[in-house]
Amino acid sequence: DGFSLEDAAKAVGASKRTLARRMQSVLGKSPLSYFQHLRVERAVHLLKTSDASVEEVAEQVGYTDGATLRVLLRRQLRMGVKEIRSSR
């Protein structure tokens, strides 16, 4: 199972709303945006350091398919899988 905002809030002893406000204040991102950012960072690392397929990497970082990961890579990094892999 994935890590939820509720899990994170419980871990730090705060309400979901308080945690969301603090994350926005400190990180400049909503919890969803921040967790997506972390997943994309992990995916980039895996794409650079392994020969796993995009679908395998997507699954390892919690996405249901490679298409979703490709969209997020383009949106967040303005790079495609080939560009990321060629920067090894």
N, C-alpha and C positions, 0 to 999 in steps of 0.2 A: 504494500500500500504506500501511497505517497504521503508526504509530510504536509500537513494542513496548517492554515493560520491558527486554527483552534489548538493544534498540537504545540505550535510555537508559543502561543499565548500562555498555555498551561506551563510550559517549560520555564518561562520567565516570571510566572506569577502575575500576569496582567490579563485584562480583558482583551478580547479581539480588537475592539475599537481603540483602546489605549495603545496597544502594540502597533496597530496600523498608523495611528497619528505619530507615534514616536519614530517609526521607520521612515515615514514621509519626511519628518522634520530632520532627522539625522542623515539619512541616505538619499533623500530627494526622490524616492521611489515608493510606490505602493508595495505592499507585501507581494502581490502577484507579479509585479514588474521585477522586483528584486529576485524572487525565486526563479523566474524565467531567465533572468540574467545569469544566475548561478548555473542553471541547467545548460544554457548555451555555452558558457565558459568551459564546462566539463565536456560538452560535446566537441568543442574545438580541440581541446586537449586530446581526446580520443581519436578524432579524425587525423590529427598530426602525428600521433604516436602509435597508431595501430593500422592494420589493413582491414578492419571490420567494415562491413557495408554501412551505408547511411541508415538503412533500416535497423541494423543491429545497434548502432550507436544511439539512434533515436530511442529504441527500447531500453537501452542501458541507462539513459538519463531521464526516462519517464514519459516519453511521448509515444503515442500509439502507432505512428508511422513516420517514414522518412520525409514525406511531403510536408508535414507540419514542421519538422526540424528545418528543412530547406527554406521554408517561408520565414521562419524566425531568424535564421542566419542572414538572409537577405535584408530583413527589416532592421535587425540590430547592428549588423556588421557591414552591410552593403557588400557582402562577399558570398560567393557560391562555394560549394564543396570542393570543386577542382582548385579554386584559388587558395582555399585554406590548406588543402593537402599539398599544394605545390610550394607552400611557404614553410615546409618542414625544416 
